[in-house]
Amino acid sequence: MKTAVLLLLAFLVSAAPSTPLRAGDLDKDGIDDAAELAVARAFSPSLVWSPDESCGKHETFFQVHPDGPRRVLITYVVTFPKDCGFPAFGLGSHPGDTQEFRVQAVTDGKGWRAADLQMTWFPHVPLNGERPRIWVSAGKHHLYPSLEGCKRGLKGKLEHCGGGVEAVETLAADHNAGERGHPLLTSLARFGYSGETAWGRSDWGDELFCGGEPKRGGNGGLSSKLKHIVAWGTCGETMGLKWR
């Protein structure tokens, strides 16, 4: 673990970020929190939007987790106040929406490279050191590793992807979720999600994510996906990081 910390710190120095970073390892995972932000920014995705997107306002949270010798797993969670459904059919909308994906990064001791992209329906997409490009379907916000992937997806005939703006996600230190036992995020109210929490109230992910709307039963919160718990209901998806 000490080796991993030193390697990440070396990366942090080489990244030379222009804004102040959090010092120390407040989430107690063996990785300096400033280094976590640096590596998460290095592989922050470029999101490709559709011109048909009507509810694209969002916040992206992240977690950097040790994933073995010389490896880290970076989880990104894109959250929306609302899922607007399939635009062509006017169906499938609900309050609160979250979509997650993961980047496995590896190091040779000199620098870091993105090795693997892990997504729903696309469990292993080689990145070959490149920053991931991710297509966001209009309204539903399903994520795809390519335009062709959107067209061939499980709901491809209902989805519309691409043709709109593309931008790299900007990450801030206060969007780092941390670890379950030592969270860096609790209340999400300051991000516009009144009454929402990042980690829920129990290990079973019973905290729903409804985009700040009143709770009406629904899916578990961020902690449920950290623990790989599948939860269902009426208020959108779970918040979606990885916890081991």
Secondary structure, DSSP 8 states (H G I E B T S, - for coil): -HHHHHHHHHHHHHH--SS----S-TT-SSS-HHHHHHHHHHT--EEE--TT-S----EEEEEEEE-STTEEEEEEEEEEEEE--BTTTTB--EEEEEEEEEEEEEE-SS-EEEEEEEETTEEEEE-TT---EEEE-TTT--EESSHHHHHHSTTTTT----SS-EEE----GGGB-B-SSSBS--B-GGGT-TT-BSS-SSTT------TTS---S----HHHHHTT-----SS---------
